[in-house]
């Protein structure tokens, strides 16, 4: 590839601490005289409008310099188009990059992949009429933790998420879910959470659906049924290894479409707020072209 790269930047990623790495990344991308432009929106809506305008001009790639939230925004611009997505992980979690073999903690190595990598065709999922996600949609305990964390101003980073988790657990009761798979099978079950996954992890390395593949044309649907809080606390750390799936309260199915219905639950996808249930997710095979290691 020798045409223009458009870099979409989140200046607030990791509290702004990674912005100092932007110049070295841009230098790496410009090696060999390649044209590189930068988009920094005044808001998420402005950034998306600018990204869509850039994609319409047909660059060689739209490159997300940020975390999963910025990747999510970039996916809205490139999904269903021939323009590839490049990822330079500069956020807290970087789970989507990790699932695609892109280094989570080395922005220069990731920039080298954008410059010299290959294009891999992967799936994305639609939720509702117009929103895309590339990673995991969360609904239940985990999304309620996100709701709490998003209104907290302290502590910073993952510490805020962990504090929100502890506070939510104090008052949490299992949620009655109705889950419809492929417009056929219906599962009605009280559950702690339901995750719908195109890739394996979320929340900075929690392998909630460890066998999810981004190019199998299916979504992995994990249900963690109602368990006592003490059991939940014992099981929760296993999500970082993916071994929680052997717990008797956990079930995993695969489907092309999934509808989640539950009271008083807000869905999050790729860490971004989607809205209250009910929500319907549908996989779109081959909707994304992503630059990955050769």
ABEGO torsion letter per residue (X at the ends): XABBBBBBBBAABGGGAAAAAAAAAAAAAABGGBBBBBBBBABAAAAAAAAAAAAAAGBABBBBBEBAAAAAAAAAAABGBABBBBBBBABAAGAAAAAAGBBAABAAAAAAAAAABBBBBBBBBBBEAABBBABBBBBEAAAAAAAAAAABAOBBEAAAAAAAAAAAAAABBBBBBBBBBGGBBBBBBBBABBBBBABABBGGGBBABAABBAAAGBBBBBBBBBBBAAAAAAAAAAAAAGAAAABAABBBBBBABBBBBBBGBBBBBGGBBAEBOBBBBBBBBGABBBBBBX
